[in-house]
Every structure is written in C-alpha cells, then in structure tokens.
C-alpha cells in the first residue's frame, strides 16, 4: 500500500504551523499556576477582566 501526495501539494514541504501569538503567555500563566504564583497568574490577565 503506497502513499500518494495530495495533487495540490506536489513536492511541497509542509511547514509546521506558527504558534498562536498568546501561546507563550498561556504557558507562563499555567506554569505560574502550578507554582501557586498568583501574582504572575494575575498579571496574565487584562486589568479589566471579569470572571463570572
């Protein structure tokens, strides 16, 4: 059973997707949460955030 390339992508190398612009922010926030560093967690959010 062979594999064939998609006809619109002949010979094209698939580039990895770019990370989301907020990926670093989210990672920093989750790491701070794991350490119970609430000051850093709070800094991850806009000052006008409202949680419901």
N, C-alpha and C positions, 0 to 999 in steps of 0.2 A: 504494500500500500504506500504510494508515494504522496508527497505533498506538492501542491502547486501554488505559486504566488498569485495573489489577487491580481487580476488583469490591469487594474489601475495603478498598481504599485510595482510594476516590473523593475527589478533591480534596485528599487529604492530601499534605503535603510530606514528602519523605523526608529525615530528618535524617542528617547524617554520623555514623558510629559514633564512640563515645567512644574515645580512645586507651587502650590497656591500661595499668594502673597502673605497670607496670615499663618502659614504653616509654622514658621519659627516662633511666632507669638503664642500659638496654641501649645507647642511643645514646651516652651518656657513656663507657661501657666500650669500645665499638668505636672511638670517636674516640681514646681514650687508647691503645688497642692499636696503632692506625695510627701514633701518635707514639712508640711504644715506651716509653710512660709506665707501666711495670709497677707502680709504687706505686699509681697510680689504678686500674689494672685489678684489682689485688689487693683494693682497697677496695670493688670492686663485688660481691664475694662474701662470704657469711657466713663468719665466722672458723672455723666448724666444717665447712666444705665439704671433701669428699673426692673427689678425682679418681681414676678407675680406668682 
